[in-house]
Amino acid sequence: MPRRIEGRLDSKGKRYALIASRYNDAIVSRLLQGALDCLERHGVLEDDITIHRTPGAFEIPQLARRLAASKMYDAVICLGALVRGETSHFEFIASSVTRGISQAAEETGVPVTFGVLTTNTMEQARERSGGSRGNKGWEAAAAAIEMAGLLAAMCPEPS
């Protein structure tokens, strides 16, 4: 049987940075609460959680890269809400934020998870931030816990 390595929802002794956009705060606050609930339910101590607020989602990748590169955190959790409007602005911001968050993880080797909603309507955003579609903040935090554990289990820190 092949050897199997998987991340577990074991977060003891790990530190997490959360980045939450202030724009669309009614939605992002719900994502943030979901992420905090997930971290706390999986044993993360309050002292091992730091919350950083950005003006909007566009600013998330820059801060994510800086926090991940600091090596102060085992994972960075990015939370925001982009709701499509009547112009092409949504596509530019959504693409840039997605690419930037991915690059932060790739460049630093630290898990940087994506909890940024990209929805067509505010109703869809509400459904994905604690409504009928769950809470994507919780899911981003769970992915961060799992990835931090997986990387710790299989990959020694590069020198």
Residue, then its C-alpha position, 0 to 999 in steps of 0.5 A: m500500500p502506498r504511503r499516504i501523507e495528509g494534513r490534519l485539523d491539528s493546530k496546536g502550537k501554530r500561529y495564524a494571521l488573518i487578513a480581513s478587508r474592511y470593504n463590504d464589512a457586513i459580509v467580511s465580518r461574518l467570514l472573520q467570525g467563521a474563521l475565528d470560530c474554526l481556529e478556536r474549535h481546533g485548539v488555536l490559542e487567542d495569543d496565536i491569532t493576529i487579525h490585520r484589517t486592510p481597506g479593501a480586497f485589492e490590498i490583501p495580497q501585498l499584506a499576505r506576502r509580507l506576513a508570509a515572508s516574515k515567517m512569524y505565522d504558520a499560515v495566512i488566511c485571507l478574507g474579503a468580499l467582492v460583489r460584481g457591479e455594473t462595470s468591469h472593475f470587478e473582473f480586474i480586482a478579482s483577478s488581481v487579488t486571486r493572482g496575488i494571494s496565490q503568488a504570496a503562497e508560491e513565493t514564500g512557501v507559507p500556506v496562504t488561503f483564499g477566503v475572498l468571496t467573488t459573487n454576483t450579488m450581495e445575497q450570494a455573498r450572505e449565503r456564503s458567509g454563514g448562510s445556506r452555503g456555509n461560511k467560506g471564512w471557516e473553510a479558509a481557516a480549516a484549509a490553513i490548519e490542514m496545509a500548515g500541518l501537511l507542510a510541517a509533516m512532509c517538508p522540512e523548512p528549506s535552508 
